[in-house]
Amino acid sequence: MQKYEVGQTIKERCTSCLHNNLKVIKVVPKEFEDKVAYVVWTQCPECGNNDHILTPQDL
């Protein structure tokens, strides 16, 4: 897994305006029975749209 940190800019596409860079605003661990995943909250610097990505701890 890529290490996500608050304030980091990542290459993901905005679902609203299709801008190619998003800013990480929050990273929340999500624990399941046998795995840990992270909900990465992002914000588009162009339109301000907030979105989230669910990513596994280990790829």
C-alpha positions in Angstrom: 0.0 0.0 0.0 1.1 3.5 -0.7 1.6 5.4 2.5 -1.1 8.2 2.7 -0.6 11.2 4.8 -2.8 14.2 5.5 -1.9 17.1 3.2 -0.4 14.8 0.5 -1.4 15.3 -3.1 -2.2 12.0 -4.9 -2.9 11.1 -8.6 -6.6 10.2 -8.6 -9.4 11.6 -10.7 -12.1 13.8 -9.2 -15.5 12.3 -9.7 -17.1 15.7 -10.1 -14.8 17.8 -12.4 -12.3 15.1 -13.5 -9.2 17.0 -12.2 -6.2 14.6 -11.9 -4.9 15.5 -8.5 -6.6 15.2 -5.1 -5.5 16.3 -1.6 -5.6 13.8 1.3 -7.7 15.4 4.1 -8.1 12.3 6.4 -7.0 8.7 6.8 -9.1 6.4 8.8 -8.2 2.7 9.6 -11.0 0.2 9.1 -10.5 -3.1 10.9 -12.2 -6.3 9.6 -11.9 -9.8 11.1 -8.6 -10.7 9.4 -7.5 -7.6 7.5 -7.0 -3.9 8.0 -8.0 -1.4 5.3 -7.9 2.4 5.2 -10.6 4.9 4.2 -8.7 7.8 2.6 -10.8 11.0 2.4 -9.8 13.3 -0.4 -10.7 16.8 -1.6 -10.3 18.2 -5.1 -8.4 21.5 -5.1 -10.3 22.7 -8.2 -14.0 22.2 -7.3 -13.8 21.3 -3.5 -15.6 18.0 -4.0 -14.9 15.5 -1.1 -14.6 11.8 -1.9 -13.1 8.7 -0.3 -11.1 5.7 -1.4 -11.0 2.3 0.4 -7.6 0.8 0.1 -6.1 -2.4 1.7 -3.2 -2.3 4.1 -1.2 -4.8 2.1 -1.2 -5.1 -1.7 
